[in-house]
Amino acid sequence: MPIFYALRVTLMVALPLGFLARYPLTMAIFPIHVIMPLFGIADTRVFVGEQIGFFITSCQVAIWFMLWGTFNNVLNTRAHSGAWWCTLLFSVFVASLFGDLRCKRLSVLATTLIMEMQYIKGSSDMWFPARVCRDIILSVSLALVQSLFPPRTVARQCDDMLAGGWKHLSRIVRTASTACWSDDPIECTTALSRMSTEPLRHVQVVLPQRLFFIMYEFWESTLRLELRKEKLELQGSFRPAVHALTDTARTLVVKRPFNFVATGATPAADHAHEPYGSPTEAGAAGAAAVPDCFQTARRSVRRMFGVPLPRDGTPLPENAAAATKPNTLRQRGGKGRPETEPKTNHSRDARQPSQSDKAGGDLDQNCFTLAHWKMANTLVKPDLLVFLDAFDAVLAGLGKHLTPAEVAAHVPFAALREAADQLHRALNKLHFELLIRSSEPVNPVLYTSTMFFHLTLINMAESLLRYGDRMRHFDRSRYKSGWRRFFEFFLLDYWHAFWEELPRRVTLATPRDVRIVKDAIKMALAYGVGTMYTQYMDPENVYYFGMAILMGVGLPTAGDTMVASVYRVTGMVIACSIAYVAIWHTPNLAGELAVALGGVFIALLFREVMPYAHTAIYVGMLILTALNSATTKLVLLSRIVSNSFTVMTYYTICIFFFPINVLRVTYSFQVESITYVADSFSRLARLMRVPVDTADASERDMVRQELQQLVAARKKGWGTICTFGSWLPRAAAEPTLHGQPYPLQEMNNVYSSLRRLASAVDMVHAALAHLYQPHPDGMDPHLVALMATITPIMLRMDETVRVVMQDFVDAFVVPFTWTAERATRHFTDFLALNNDLHKAFYTSHRHMVRTFRRQFQEAVVSRTVQRAAERHLLSPELATSFAVARGGRSRNASFAPPAAATPFARPDSSGSLPTTEQDREALAQALKPLERQAEVDAYEDFIAQRTNLSFAGPPASAGGSEIGGPQPSQGLGGAEDGEYFRDNLSMLLPTLTAGPHGSVGLDVEMLASLMVAADDVLLRGESGCCAPCTASTRTPRSRDGPPVPISPLQV
């Protein structure tokens, strides 16, 4: 494509304009024949919409050229030297005040050029400016025509970029999933290196600028433009989720166990590689223990009735009965808990606690065994692969289809809904297996990270399903109409901005207005000096004299000016060299044009190759213009000299007249970015003072308003961070007379860390926004207790965060008073609080897990007792007494001695249960199927309850078919026991709650875990990355650096 583009411009623009510039008969017809090729080649673009936009800009400049030239000819300013110079300086100054207009710099050049042309013979004619306007429009018209053969539209380019963004998103999600579940450490490490989110950021930065040029493609409907903007917004909404996925994948790779046995390692080596140390015997035997479904609940039932437990599946010794006295059901301490252990000491052959008992009783261990991980892999990974295929198919469809009808008909939202629902069921099963069924301890960070990773995927799918539902139920009134687009584009946008900025520009209301005025003064001085060179050194060659170079190199900062000047002067030298060869070593006009057009073609080939792009652009523009000056060798040399003089003059002006301290500006944006992160985190931490279960309407309104203000501040904060990143190359290019080179790589790392910190703050914001939403069923008391536990730590951590951030800023701003010892001490305190936060979360998590497992055991025992009583295996009085205790929600079940005889419960004279070996064995055999059925029913009720909460909203569309989810629950079998199970077995993760429109949000407990995980990124990860930069890099610093941010907490 670059070859075709270069050939198209060479044949359709450079060839005709070069012929007009060099053919003798046409030279007299066109007054500015010398620079017509420059206007034409400089205005060429690849895409039609962009070409039309620049064509309109050039026409505006041409009209201004004509009006300003006619005005000066009417007033005859040339006859009055003082008035001419004042008019020149004032007109350049006023034209430079027009802010960000694309035609500003070209208008400044045109203003100076038309006044210089008054000294050319014949320029006093009133029609001379009109003929100049005609020549400019003719040149840019050829540039417009070349873009139509064949046309490449900006709309197609934007569609390709959007499709590329979806592909990048799909790649990141699949790569993160590979890192999460792969058994090969090398594959995990490779996946981590391929999870860069920079392509997504590039799309979000570049695409809005490209969408603007679609406005010039009038055949593109306004609706299609708005749909592209909506897709871009949807794609941008995934950025925090993508950051969360990549961070979670890194956490899982670092902390989860790997299976090294396949490589020939011994079991001891396998244990040595586990991140939490050598596992317990229960962990080693975990794989064998997993198939036994509900050991803990069965053991509780058998203990209750004095049934002996087999020891790891082996038969009981013959003297077991003699070693165990009859168990009497009595209360311990009067609290209704059955005493199931004998008073006398056991013999060596008596029953000892099993390995699962040991592991279940030691929940303080931070263990996540390899057996657990294999089980999680088996339960989740197959459904995850199906989900990823459906997710990729939806993203690919969104990249191909734009209109609502096409999206609703061809994008497979139904498959994504089904895959997400199936993945949710797998997570429910994994949650039950690890947190409820298993008796072994679970590491909270690893478990929560695993759940959060997959719930984030489900939430991303939810966003896509909502978009699909909007396309299926499309409402045209939500989008801008064509007439409004026309009114805004041609009238409102221009004049509204003009009248809004005019009073601020006149009164210097903002620092930006002050800077624009200073830059206007600099440009007026620079063009004045360049014009002075023209008047006193070469007044007959104003077309290509040095002041024209300011169009390309007249930049605000000295570093940018120096870099642009190098490219410009290099391009000028190469173009003059080619022109010299074309004029002095060819016999005729055809030879001249052949050599010159060959140079233009080669230069345009490198127009998109960044190491050579800027120089190649200048070479392509200046070769044909240099042919006229090459006819006289002295003029050719004077052109190079004049450009060099003008560059040196403007560089001197940049240094001594209102200089911009690039380092200070960069540091200022850095401080603003850090202040945004610190302030946002501080406001979120202070919101946590309000209890999540508060019933005070004023407090809830205050929280809601504060969260809305944070949403409004997010756009400005992210804009500041992106601006800081854009100033880093300028700081690196800034010349310094002292100090070491600017550490660009280190500062890029700081920039990346700031972006991730801001993303972590967004995660905390999303967590609190969901936590403080109204919950009709009330808040889980475990969650309320968890928030109450971590809130004081978060408040102290907020103060420490500000101190650490202040140390980081002081290292750059006041390096002579900053000390590494003090910063290290602050950072140590900071990490200590972070550890306290995690310990508090771990403690609450363990307490909840103990409660869940105990409640599950009680639910299974309740079902077993009830069904045993229905089958007359137990006395009705025993079942009734247990039901009364359970109805009071007592954690310690109370049992009374049976009052009636049953086949397996015949009370003796003391009222206790029989203790003969035969009766005990018969009771065990009779209870075994009831226990198993109770466990299975409880498990099914758990899965049914969790599943009924997922994707219960209105269906989306795919191919015109309804996408149905599970129907609302019609009740769970075993009403009384089911209600007890649902009411008391409050699960930690990963409940999905259905919103009013079917939106599926994270569970509040999940969001509490997410908040802690985000704090870990905020406090430990990225701050740790920033800290070494303050101690290991030595940068050229400014003594009058940016202001130090003031903490609202007065730390």
PyMOL commands that set and color helices and strands:
alter all, ss='L'
color gray80, all
select helices_A, chain A and resi 2-22+24-27+36-42+48-75+77-79+81-95+104-119+128-146+154-181+185-192+198-216+222-236+239-255+261-263+267-272+281-284+286-289+295-304+320-323+355-361+370-400+404-410+413-437+444-472+476-478+482-507+511-537+546-553+558-584+589-605+613-629+633-656+662-687+697-733+744-771+781-813+820-870+876-887+917-947+975-984+1004-1032
alter helices_A, ss='H'
color red, helices_A
select strands_A, chain A and resi 957-958+961-962+993-994+1000-1001
alter strands_A, ss='S'
color yellow, strands_A
deselect
rebuild
show_as cartoon
